[in-house]
Amino acid sequence: MDTQTQAIVVGNNIFGAVRQLKELLQTINDLNNTYVQMNLANVFGAMPTAALQADGSLGTADTAPVSGNPIDNRKMTSLELALPAYDIGVMMTLLQQAAALLNGSTVAQQSAAPSMLAKVTNE
């Protein structure tokens, strides 16, 4: 394949990736609207939690929600991951910042992004 043909392939892939960003922006906007309107930070914060054991598994359920402990997805069975409400809030902030960037705003460095990505991808 010659260089111009390769460039065209890459250019078309860039166009496709930008279209995906547009779709992602709409998804983020929808999530953000729901998160804010329903005050979901407080809802997540009130969900049952459990301490983590040394091996990373959930231990005994807390008698009341404990800030910093993961939401107990043994009780909240449809919640995909046992993460603290704080982490979910950080992830929402990351999404909000990505949307701001796509809307042309300057955004601050998001140093939590790599660890949050790792938490949801197990990498």
C-alpha positions in Angstrom: 0.0 0.0 0.0 1.5 3.4 -1.0 1.7 6.3 1.5 -1.2 8.2 0.0 -3.5 5.2 0.3 -2.4 4.7 3.9 -3.0 8.4 4.6 -6.6 8.1 3.2 -7.2 5.0 5.4 -6.0 6.8 8.5 -7.9 10.0 7.6 -11.1 8.0 7.2 -10.4 6.3 10.6 -9.9 9.7 12.1 -13.3 10.8 10.8 -14.9 7.7 12.3 -13.2 8.3 15.7 -14.5 11.9 15.7 -18.0 10.7 14.9 -17.7 8.3 17.9 -16.7 11.3 20.1 -19.8 13.1 19.0 -21.9 10.1 20.1 -20.0 9.9 23.3 -20.6 13.6 24.0 -24.3 13.0 23.8 -24.1 10.0 26.1 -22.1 12.0 28.6 -24.6 14.9 28.5 -27.5 12.5 29.1 -25.7 10.9 32.0 -24.7 14.2 33.5 -28.3 15.6 33.3 -29.7 12.5 35.1 -26.8 12.5 37.6 -27.4 16.1 38.6 -31.2 16.2 38.4 -31.6 13.1 40.5 -28.9 14.1 42.9 -27.3 10.7 42.4 -24.1 11.6 44.4 -26.3 11.5 47.5 -28.1 8.3 46.3 -24.8 6.5 45.8 -23.5 7.8 49.1 -26.5 6.3 50.9 -26.2 2.8 49.4 -25.0 -0.1 51.6 -21.3 -0.5 51.8 -18.8 -3.1 53.0 -15.2 -3.0 54.0 -12.6 -4.6 51.7 -10.7 -7.5 52.9 -6.9 -7.8 52.5 -7.4 -9.8 49.3 -9.6 -7.1 47.8 -12.9 -9.0 48.2 -15.8 -7.5 50.1 -15.9 -8.3 53.8 -18.6 -7.8 56.4 -21.4 -5.5 55.4 -21.3 -2.1 57.2 -24.2 -1.4 59.5 -24.6 2.0 57.9 -22.9 3.4 54.7 -19.3 4.2 55.3 -17.7 6.9 53.1 -14.8 5.4 51.2 -16.0 1.8 51.5 -17.3 0.3 48.3 -21.0 0.0 47.6 -21.9 -3.6 48.5 -22.9 -5.1 45.2 -23.9 -8.3 47.0 -26.9 -6.3 48.2 -27.1 -3.9 45.2 -26.9 -6.9 42.8 -27.4 -5.0 39.6 -24.4 -2.7 40.3 -21.6 -4.0 38.1 -18.7 -3.1 40.3 -18.2 -2.7 44.0 -16.7 0.8 44.1 -17.0 3.6 46.6 -19.6 6.3 45.8 -16.6 8.7 45.8 -15.1 6.8 42.8 -18.3 6.9 40.9 -18.4 10.7 41.5 -14.8 11.0 40.3 -15.7 9.1 37.1 -18.7 11.4 36.5 -16.3 14.4 36.9 -14.0 12.8 34.4 -16.9 12.5 31.9 -18.0 16.0 32.6 -14.4 17.3 31.9 -14.3 15.2 28.7 -17.5 16.8 27.6 -16.2 20.3 28.4 -13.1 19.6 26.3 -15.2 18.4 23.4 -17.3 21.5 23.7 -14.2 23.7 23.4 -13.4 24.5 27.0 -10.1 24.4 28.7 -10.0 21.6 31.3 -7.7 20.9 34.2 -5.5 17.9 34.3 -7.4 14.9 35.5 -4.8 12.9 37.4 -7.4 10.4 38.6 -8.2 9.3 35.1 -5.7 6.5 34.7 -6.7 4.8 38.0 -10.4 5.2 37.3 -10.0 3.7 33.8 -8.1 0.8 35.5 -10.9 0.3 38.0 -13.5 -0.2 35.3 -11.4 -2.2 32.9 -9.5 -4.3 35.4 -6.2 -3.3 33.8 
